[in-house]
Amino acid sequence: MKTLGEFVQRLQVDPAFEKQAQAFDNGDELLAFITREGYDFTLDQLAQEFKHGANLPTEVGGLTPPPRM
């Protein structure tokens, strides 16, 4: 399985992938996409990545953490 870091890196270098990831309206759909793509992390981990500022949304093409359900 691929890591959160690999996911963030792919967002930065693959505009088509980034666009796909941004298309989801809720966390469950985004998590299903993440899993289908072979990544293994939770939405909480993704949110923490953004929160810690290591990869701010503006640095990954404006992707923002999914809304909490």
PDB file as gemmi writes it, atoms N, CA and C in Angstrom:
CRYST1    1.000    1.000    1.000  90.00  90.00  90.00 P 1                      
ATOM      1  N   MET A   1       0.831  -1.185   0.000  1.00  0.00           N  
ATOM      2  CA  MET A   1       0.000   0.000   0.000  1.00  0.00           C  
ATOM      3  C   MET A   1       0.878   1.252   0.000  1.00  0.00           C  
ATOM      4  N   LYS A   2       0.351   2.278  -0.620  1.00  0.00           N  
ATOM      5  CA  LYS A   2       1.079   3.538  -0.717  1.00  0.00           C  
ATOM      6  C   LYS A   2       0.752   4.428   0.483  1.00  0.00           C  
ATOM      7  N   THR A   3       1.650   5.327   0.785  1.00  0.00           N  
ATOM      8  CA  THR A   3       1.536   6.153   1.992  1.00  0.00           C  
ATOM      9  C   THR A   3       0.884   7.504   1.716  1.00  0.00           C  
ATOM     10  N   LEU A   4       0.575   8.189   2.801  1.00  0.00           N  
ATOM     11  CA  LEU A   4       0.047   9.545   2.725  1.00  0.00           C  
ATOM     12  C   LEU A   4       1.026  10.468   2.013  1.00  0.00           C  
ATOM     13  N   GLY A   5       2.309  10.330   2.318  1.00  0.00           N  
ATOM     14  CA  GLY A   5       3.317  11.162   1.667  1.00  0.00           C  
ATOM     15  C   GLY A   5       3.328  10.959   0.162  1.00  0.00           C  
ATOM     16  N   GLU A   6       3.166   9.720  -0.267  1.00  0.00           N  
ATOM     17  CA  GLU A   6       3.113   9.433  -1.696  1.00  0.00           C  
ATOM     18  C   GLU A   6       1.872  10.053  -2.335  1.00  0.00           C  
ATOM     19  N   PHE A   7       0.764  10.038  -1.605  1.00  0.00           N  
ATOM     20  CA  PHE A   7      -0.473  10.645  -2.089  1.00  0.00           C  
ATOM     21  C   PHE A   7      -0.288  12.146  -2.293  1.00  0.00           C  
ATOM     22  N   VAL A   8       0.255  12.819  -1.293  1.00  0.00           N  
ATOM     23  CA  VAL A   8       0.467  14.259  -1.376  1.00  0.00           C  
ATOM     24  C   VAL A   8       1.431  14.587  -2.513  1.00  0.00           C  
ATOM     25  N   GLN A   9       2.471  13.797  -2.642  1.00  0.00           N  
ATOM     26  CA  GLN A   9       3.426  14.023  -3.730  1.00  0.00           C  
ATOM     27  C   GLN A   9       2.746  13.876  -5.089  1.00  0.00           C  
ATOM     28  N   ARG A  10       1.905  12.860  -5.222  1.00  0.00           N  
ATOM     29  CA  ARG A  10       1.210  12.664  -6.504  1.00  0.00           C  
ATOM     30  C   ARG A  10       0.273  13.833  -6.796  1.00  0.00           C  
ATOM     31  N   LEU A  11      -0.369  14.374  -5.776  1.00  0.00           N  
ATOM     32  CA  LEU A  11      -1.217  15.549  -5.980  1.00  0.00           C  
ATOM     33  C   LEU A  11      -0.408  16.705  -6.569  1.00  0.00           C  
ATOM     34  N   GLN A  12       0.826  16.811  -6.134  1.00  0.00           N  
ATOM     35  CA  GLN A  12       1.683  17.912  -6.561  1.00  0.00           C  
ATOM     36  C   GLN A  12       2.164  17.764  -8.001  1.00  0.00           C  
ATOM     37  N   VAL A  13       2.299  16.539  -8.471  1.00  0.00           N  
ATOM     38  CA  VAL A  13       2.910  16.326  -9.795  1.00  0.00           C  
ATOM     39  C   VAL A  13       1.941  15.819 -10.858  1.00  0.00           C  
ATOM     40  N   ASP A  14       0.731  15.444 -10.474  1.00  0.00           N  
ATOM     41  CA  ASP A  14      -0.224  14.856 -11.410  1.00  0.00           C  
ATOM     42  C   ASP A  14      -1.536  15.640 -11.386  1.00  0.00           C  
ATOM     43  N   PRO A  15      -1.674  16.623 -12.285  1.00  0.00           N  
ATOM     44  CA  PRO A  15      -2.877  17.464 -12.286  1.00  0.00           C  
ATOM     45  C   PRO A  15      -4.179  16.685 -12.482  1.00  0.00           C  
ATOM     46  N   ALA A  16      -4.167  15.647 -13.288  1.00  0.00           N  
ATOM     47  CA  ALA A  16      -5.381  14.857 -13.502  1.00  0.00           C  
ATOM     48  C   ALA A  16      -5.792  14.137 -12.219  1.00  0.00           C  
ATOM     49  N   PHE A  17      -4.820  13.598 -11.497  1.00  0.00           N  
ATOM     50  CA  PHE A  17      -5.095  12.925 -10.230  1.00  0.00           C  
ATOM     51  C   PHE A  17      -5.630  13.927  -9.204  1.00  0.00           C  
ATOM     52  N   GLU A  18      -5.005  15.089  -9.163  1.00  0.00           N  
ATOM     53  CA  GLU A  18      -5.460  16.135  -8.241  1.00  0.00           C  
ATOM     54  C   GLU A  18      -6.915  16.511  -8.532  1.00  0.00           C  
ATOM     55  N   LYS A  19      -7.248  16.649  -9.794  1.00  0.00           N  
ATOM     56  CA  LYS A  19      -8.615  17.008 -10.178  1.00  0.00           C  
ATOM     57  C   LYS A  19      -9.599  15.924  -9.730  1.00  0.00           C  
ATOM     58  N   GLN A  20      -9.218  14.664  -9.898  1.00  0.00           N  
ATOM     59  CA  GLN A  20     -10.064  13.564  -9.439  1.00  0.00           C  
ATOM     60  C   GLN A  20     -10.291  13.651  -7.933  1.00  0.00           C  
ATOM     61  N   ALA A  21      -9.229  13.882  -7.186  1.00  0.00           N  
ATOM     62  CA  ALA A  21      -9.323  13.918  -5.726  1.00  0.00           C  
ATOM     63  C   ALA A  21     -10.191  15.077  -5.252  1.00  0.00           C  
ATOM     64  N   GLN A  22     -10.208  16.160  -5.995  1.00  0.00           N  
ATOM     65  CA  GLN A  22     -10.993  17.327  -5.611  1.00  0.00           C  
ATOM     66  C   GLN A  22     -12.473  17.178  -5.948  1.00  0.00           C  
ATOM     67  N   ALA A  23     -12.828  16.185  -6.732  1.00  0.00           N  
ATOM     68  CA  ALA A  23     -14.193  16.041  -7.229  1.00  0.00           C  
ATOM     69  C   ALA A  23     -15.179  15.502  -6.195  1.00  0.00           C  
ATOM     70  N   PHE A  24     -14.701  15.055  -5.051  1.00  0.00           N  
ATOM     71  CA  PHE A  24     -15.583  14.408  -4.087  1.00  0.00           C  
ATOM     72  C   PHE A  24     -16.172  15.411  -3.107  1.00  0.00           C  
ATOM     73  N   ASP A  25     -17.491  15.229  -2.855  1.00  0.00           N  
ATOM     74  CA  ASP A  25     -18.209  16.141  -1.978  1.00  0.00           C  
ATOM     75  C   ASP A  25     -18.175  15.727  -0.513  1.00  0.00           C  
ATOM     76  N   ASN A  26     -17.825  14.478  -0.255  1.00  0.00           N  
ATOM     77  CA  ASN A  26     -17.804  14.061   1.148  1.00  0.00           C  
ATOM     78  C   ASN A  26     -16.635  13.113   1.409  1.00  0.00           C  
ATOM     79  N   GLY A  27     -16.339  12.956   2.657  1.00  0.00           N  
ATOM     80  CA  GLY A  27     -15.189  12.173   3.081  1.00  0.00           C  
ATOM     81  C   GLY A  27     -15.268  10.705   2.711  1.00  0.00           C  
ATOM     82  N   ASP A  28     -16.471  10.117   2.763  1.00  0.00           N  
ATOM     83  CA  ASP A  28     -16.605   8.701   2.432  1.00  0.00           C  
ATOM     84  C   ASP A  28     -16.227   8.438   0.978  1.00  0.00           C  
ATOM     85  N   GLU A  29     -16.663   9.314   0.076  1.00  0.00           N  
ATOM     86  CA  GLU A  29     -16.331   9.155  -1.339  1.00  0.00           C  
ATOM     87  C   GLU A  29     -14.831   9.340  -1.561  1.00  0.00           C  
ATOM     88  N   LEU A  30     -14.244  10.322  -0.902  1.00  0.00           N  
ATOM     89  CA  LEU A  30     -12.810  10.552  -1.030  1.00  0.00           C  
ATOM     90  C   LEU A  30     -12.030   9.363  -0.491  1.00  0.00           C  
ATOM     91  N   LEU A  31     -12.433   8.831   0.645  1.00  0.00           N  
ATOM     92  CA  LEU A  31     -11.738   7.677   1.225  1.00  0.00           C  
ATOM     93  C   LEU A  31     -11.836   6.465   0.297  1.00  0.00           C  
ATOM     94  N   ALA A  32     -12.979   6.254  -0.328  1.00  0.00           N  
ATOM     95  CA  ALA A  32     -13.127   5.145  -1.275  1.00  0.00           C  
ATOM     96  C   ALA A  32     -12.171   5.334  -2.455  1.00  0.00           C  
ATOM     97  N   PHE A  33     -12.045   6.557  -2.949  1.00  0.00           N  
ATOM     98  CA  PHE A  33     -11.114   6.859  -4.038  1.00  0.00           C  
ATOM     99  C   PHE A  33      -9.677   6.575  -3.604  1.00  0.00           C  
ATOM    100  N   ILE A  34      -9.321   7.040  -2.428  1.00  0.00           N  
ATOM    101  CA  ILE A  34      -7.972   6.846  -1.892  1.00  0.00           C  
ATOM    102  C   ILE A  34      -7.649   5.351  -1.844  1.00  0.00           C  
ATOM    103  N   THR A  35      -8.576   4.568  -1.332  1.00  0.00           N  
ATOM    104  CA  THR A  35      -8.377   3.124  -1.212  1.00  0.00           C  
ATOM    105  C   THR A  35      -8.274   2.467  -2.588  1.00  0.00           C  
ATOM    106  N   ARG A  36      -9.155   2.857  -3.516  1.00  0.00           N  
ATOM    107  CA  ARG A  36      -9.106   2.289  -4.877  1.00  0.00           C  
ATOM    108  C   ARG A  36      -7.766   2.560  -5.553  1.00  0.00           C  
ATOM    109  N   GLU A  37      -7.179   3.697  -5.233  1.00  0.00           N  
ATOM    110  CA  GLU A  37      -5.899   4.068  -5.835  1.00  0.00           C  
ATOM    111  C   GLU A  37      -4.706   3.391  -5.146  1.00  0.00           C  
ATOM    112  N   GLY A  38      -4.984   2.633  -4.079  1.00  0.00           N  
ATOM    113  CA  GLY A  38      -3.932   1.855  -3.427  1.00  0.00           C  
ATOM    114  C   GLY A  38      -3.238   2.549  -2.272  1.00  0.00           C  
ATOM    115  N   TYR A  39      -3.843   3.600  -1.753  1.00  0.00           N  
ATOM    116  CA  TYR A  39      -3.247   4.325  -0.630  1.00  0.00           C  
ATOM    117  C   TYR A  39      -3.846   3.818   0.670  1.00  0.00           C  
ATOM    118  N   ASP A  40      -3.059   3.901   1.732  1.00  0.00           N  
ATOM    119  CA  ASP A  40      -3.479   3.374   3.028  1.00  0.00           C  
ATOM    120  C   ASP A  40      -3.263   4.426   4.108  1.00  0.00           C  
ATOM    121  N   PHE A  41      -4.272   5.274   4.295  1.00  0.00           N  
ATOM    122  CA  PHE A  41      -4.269   6.253   5.379  1.00  0.00           C  
ATOM    123  C   PHE A  41      -5.709   6.683   5.616  1.00  0.00           C  
ATOM    124  N   THR A  42      -5.931   7.315   6.737  1.00  0.00           N  
ATOM    125  CA  THR A  42      -7.278   7.753   7.091  1.00  0.00           C  
ATOM    126  C   THR A  42      -7.480   9.216   6.720  1.00  0.00           C  
ATOM    127  N   LEU A  43      -8.730   9.625   6.717  1.00  0.00           N  
ATOM    128  CA  LEU A  43      -9.034  11.033   6.469  1.00  0.00           C  
ATOM    129  C   LEU A  43      -8.492  11.902   7.595  1.00  0.00           C  
ATOM    130  N   ASP A  44      -8.476  11.368   8.807  1.00  0.00           N  
ATOM    131  CA  ASP A  44      -7.901  12.120   9.926  1.00  0.00           C  
ATOM    132  C   ASP A  44      -6.409  12.368   9.700  1.00  0.00           C  
ATOM    133  N   GLN A  45      -5.711  11.374   9.186  1.00  0.00           N  
ATOM    134  CA  GLN A  45      -4.287  11.559   8.893  1.00  0.00           C  
ATOM    135  C   GLN A  45      -4.092  12.609   7.804  1.00  0.00           C  
ATOM    136  N   LEU A  46      -4.956  12.588   6.793  1.00  0.00           N  
ATOM    137  CA  LEU A  46      -4.877  13.584   5.729  1.00  0.00           C  
ATOM    138  C   LEU A  46      -5.141  14.979   6.290  1.00  0.00           C  
ATOM    139  N   ALA A  47      -6.151  15.101   7.117  1.00  0.00           N  
ATOM    140  CA  ALA A  47      -6.462  16.387   7.734  1.00  0.00           C  
ATOM    141  C   ALA A  47      -5.299  16.874   8.595  1.00  0.00           C  
ATOM    142  N   GLN A  48      -4.680  15.964   9.342  1.00  0.00           N  
ATOM    143  CA  GLN A  48      -3.530  16.337  10.177  1.00  0.00           C  
ATOM    144  C   GLN A  48      -2.362  16.816   9.321  1.00  0.00           C  
ATOM    145  N   GLU A  49      -2.172  16.184   8.180  1.00  0.00           N  
ATOM    146  CA  GLU A  49      -1.098  16.595   7.264  1.00  0.00           C  
ATOM    147  C   GLU A  49      -1.292  18.049   6.843  1.00  0.00           C  
ATOM    148  N   PHE A  50      -2.524  18.397   6.505  1.00  0.00           N  
ATOM    149  CA  PHE A  50      -2.820  19.773   6.130  1.00  0.00           C  
ATOM    150  C   PHE A  50      -2.703  20.709   7.338  1.00  0.00           C  
ATOM    151  N   LYS A  51      -3.209  20.255   8.473  1.00  0.00           N  
ATOM    152  CA  LYS A  51      -3.208  21.085   9.673  1.00  0.00           C  
ATOM    153  C   LYS A  51      -1.791  21.425  10.142  1.00  0.00           C  
ATOM    154  N   HIS A  52      -0.894  20.471  10.053  1.00  0.00           N  
ATOM    155  CA  HIS A  52       0.477  20.699  10.506  1.00  0.00           C  
ATOM    156  C   HIS A  52       1.247  21.632   9.589  1.00  0.00           C  
ATOM    157  N   GLY A  53       0.689  21.918   8.441  1.00  0.00           N  
ATOM    158  CA  GLY A  53       1.332  22.887   7.561  1.00  0.00           C  
ATOM    159  C   GLY A  53       2.483  22.340   6.750  1.00  0.00           C  
ATOM    160  N   ALA A  54       2.748  21.040   6.873  1.00  0.00           N  
ATOM    161  CA  ALA A  54       3.837  20.462   6.085  1.00  0.00           C  
ATOM    162  C   ALA A  54       3.519  20.542   4.600  1.00  0.00           C  
ATOM    163  N   ASN A  55       2.257  20.388   4.280  1.00  0.00           N  
ATOM    164  CA  ASN A  55       1.807  20.486   2.898  1.00  0.00           C  
ATOM    165  C   ASN A  55       0.499  21.269   2.893  1.00  0.00           C  
ATOM    166  N   LEU A  56       0.600  22.551   2.946  1.00  0.00           N  
ATOM    167  CA  LEU A  56      -0.584  23.392   2.974  1.00  0.00           C  
ATOM    168  C   LEU A  56      -1.400  23.191   1.709  1.00  0.00           C  
ATOM    169  N   PRO A  57      -2.717  23.361   1.793  1.00  0.00           N  
ATOM    170  CA  PRO A  57      -3.552  23.166   0.618  1.00  0.00           C  
ATOM    171  C   PRO A  57      -3.076  23.947  -0.605  1.00  0.00           C  
ATOM    172  N   THR A  58      -2.533  25.125  -0.419  1.00  0.00           N  
ATOM    173  CA  THR A  58      -2.059  25.881  -1.569  1.00  0.00           C  
ATOM    174  C   THR A  58      -0.857  25.216  -2.206  1.00  0.00           C  
ATOM    175  N   GLU A  59      -0.156  24.374  -1.460  1.00  0.00           N  
ATOM    176  CA  GLU A  59       1.002  23.682  -2.004  1.00  0.00           C  
ATOM    177  C   GLU A  59       0.613  22.421  -2.750  1.00  0.00           C  
ATOM    178  N   VAL A  60      -0.610  21.967  -2.572  1.00  0.00           N  
ATOM    179  CA  VAL A  60      -1.064  20.787  -3.299  1.00  0.00           C  
ATOM    180  C   VAL A  60      -2.246  21.169  -4.181  1.00  0.00           C  
ATOM    181  N   GLY A  61      -2.093  22.273  -4.848  1.00  0.00           N  
ATOM    182  CA  GLY A  61      -3.077  22.671  -5.835  1.00  0.00           C  
ATOM    183  C   GLY A  61      -4.404  23.103  -5.284  1.00  0.00           C  
ATOM    184  N   GLY A  62      -4.462  23.484  -4.027  1.00  0.00           N  
ATOM    185  CA  GLY A  62      -5.708  23.968  -3.463  1.00  0.00           C  
ATOM    186  C   GLY A  62      -6.602  22.889  -2.885  1.00  0.00           C  
ATOM    187  N   LEU A  63      -6.151  21.634  -2.885  1.00  0.00           N  
ATOM    188  CA  LEU A  63      -6.963  20.579  -2.293  1.00  0.00           C  
ATOM    189  C   LEU A  63      -7.133  20.872  -0.825  1.00  0.00           C  
ATOM    190  N   THR A  64      -8.353  20.841  -0.369  1.00  0.00           N  
ATOM    191  CA  THR A  64      -8.627  21.076   1.038  1.00  0.00           C  
ATOM    192  C   THR A  64      -9.113  19.790   1.667  1.00  0.00           C  
ATOM    193  N   PRO A  65      -8.931  19.636   2.952  1.00  0.00           N  
ATOM    194  CA  PRO A  65      -9.407  18.435   3.613  1.00  0.00           C  
ATOM    195  C   PRO A  65     -10.909  18.281   3.425  1.00  0.00           C  
ATOM    196  N   PRO A  66     -11.400  17.045   3.350  1.00  0.00           N  
ATOM    197  CA  PRO A  66     -12.819  16.813   3.132  1.00  0.00           C  
ATOM    198  C   PRO A  66     -13.630  17.247   4.340  1.00  0.00           C  
ATOM    199  N   PRO A  67     -14.894  17.592   4.103  1.00  0.00           N  
ATOM    200  CA  PRO A  67     -15.749  17.967   5.233  1.00  0.00           C  
ATOM    201  C   PRO A  67     -15.981  16.781   6.148  1.00  0.00           C  
ATOM    202  N   ARG A  68     -16.040  17.046   7.414  1.00  0.00           N  
ATOM    203  CA  ARG A  68     -16.319  15.988   8.392  1.00  0.00           C  
ATOM    204  C   ARG A  68     -17.787  15.607   8.298  1.00  0.00           C  
ATOM    205  N   MET A  69     -18.045  14.343   8.443  1.00  0.00           N  
ATOM    206  CA  MET A  69     -19.418  13.828   8.373  1.00  0.00           C  
ATOM    207  C   MET A  69     -19.999  13.741   9.745  1.00  0.00           C  
TER     208      MET A  69                                                      
END                                                                             
